[in-house]
Amino acid sequence: MPMIQLSLPAGVLTGDARGELSKALPQTLLKWEGAPDTAFFRAQAWCRIEEVADGGFGALEDDLPRFRVDVTVPAGALSDRRKTGLIAEVTEKVLAAAGLGQSEALRVWVLIHEQSEGTWGAAGSVVKFKELAALAQGQRSDA
C-alpha cells in the first residue's frame, strides 16, 4: 500500500494549499502505481504532511524552503517509467502548492522507498504485492 510524506518548513503552505496537497499527493501516487480508483485503494493511500519548526529544515547556502517527499511502496510496484513520472508530477504539485516556479524544482527532493516482500504488514498480516496486484486487477474488471 502506498504512503507519501511531505516534510517542509512550517508556514510555507497556506491552509488551503496544504489541504489540496494532502489529497493530490496520494492521488498522484495511486495513479503512477496503476492502482484502480476505488474506495479500498483510496483508503490505503496515506499522506502525511509534516511541518518542521523554523530553522529545523534547510540548507547551508540560503534560507529558502526545501521540500522532502518520501514515498513508500511495495517493491515492484513502480517501473522506472512510473518512478520518473511520479517524481516529475509530485515535484510539480509541491511547487504549485508553495507558489514556486519550475526554476525552483531542485528544492524538491522525492525519495522512493521500496519495501521488500515480507517487510510490510497491515491488519496483523504480511502484505504481499502479488495479492495487492491481483486485488487491483479484480477491482479494475468490476468497474
N, C-alpha and C positions, 0 to 999 in steps of 0.2 A: 504494500500500500504506500502511496506516495506521501511525503511530508515535505513542506517547504518552509524555511525560516529566513526572515529578513532581519538583519541586525543593522542598526543605523543610529546616529546621534539623536538624542531627544530633541523634539521641536522642529525637525526638518520637514515633516509632513503635516499638512492640515488634518483635522479630524476626518473630513470628507475623503481626502486622498488616501488616508490610512484605511478607512472602511472599504473604499473601492478596491484598493490593492489587496486587502485581505480576501477578497473574492476572486480577483483577477489572477493572482499568482497560482492558487491551486487549480483553477480552471485551465490555465495555460499548461500546467504540469500534466493534468489528465489528457489534454489534447495531444501533447507530444508523446505521452506514453501509449496513446492509441486506445485508451480505455473508453468504454461506452458512456454516454451521458445519461446515467441512471441514478436514481436516489441512492442505491447501495454504494456505487463508486464515488459519488459526490460526498457521501457521509464519511468515507475513508480518506479523503484528500484533506489532510490537515494543513493549517497555515498558522505560523506564529510570527508576529512582528514584535521584535524586541528593541525598545529604545534604550540606548546606553546613555548614562548621565554625561553631562557636559565634561569634556576633557578625557572621557574614557574610551574614545574610539576615534583614531585619526592617523595621520602620517607625519613623518619628520619634516617634510618640506613646507606644509602650509596647514591652515585650519579649516580647509574646505571639507564638507561632509563626505564620508566614504560609506559604501553600502556593501554588505556581505550577504549573499544569498546562499544558504546551504540547502541542497536538495537531496533527499534520501529516497532511494528507490530500490526495489529488488534487483539484484544482478541479472542482467539480460533484458531488463525492461526497456532500455533505451539503446538503439543503434547509434553509431557515430553520427549519422544524419540527424537523428532525433535529438541527440545531445546538442549539436550545433544549432538547430532550430530553437530548442528550449532556451539555450543561453542567450541567443540573439533577442528572442521575444521577451524574456524576463528582464533583460537589460533595458530594452525599450520601455517596458511598463514602469520600471523603477524610475528611470529618468523622467518620464512624463509625470509621474506622481509627485516627484520632487521639483517639477518645473525647470528641469535642466535639458539642454540640447544634446545631440549626438556627440558633440565635441567633448563632452564630459564623461563619455562612456567608460573610460579607463578607471573611473572611480567606483564602478560597479563590478564586483567580483562574484562569479557564480561557481560554486564548488559542488560537484556531484559526488555523492557518497553512495556507492552501490553495496547493498547488504548481500553478502553471500548466502547461498541456500542454507537454511537451518539457523540463521542468526537474527531472524525477525519473528516475533511472536505476538499474537493477539488472541483475545478471548481464551487465554490459557493454553493455546496450542501454537505449534510452529506454523508459520505461514509459508506455503510453498508456491513459488512463482508459477509453476505449470498448472496448479489448481486455480490460481487467480486468472491466468490466461484462458483456461477452459471456461471459467465462470463468465469472463468478459465476452468470450465468443458466444456463449449461450444467451447472454443478455442482448447482444447485438442482433442475433437472429430472431429474438422475440419482438424487437422494436418494429 
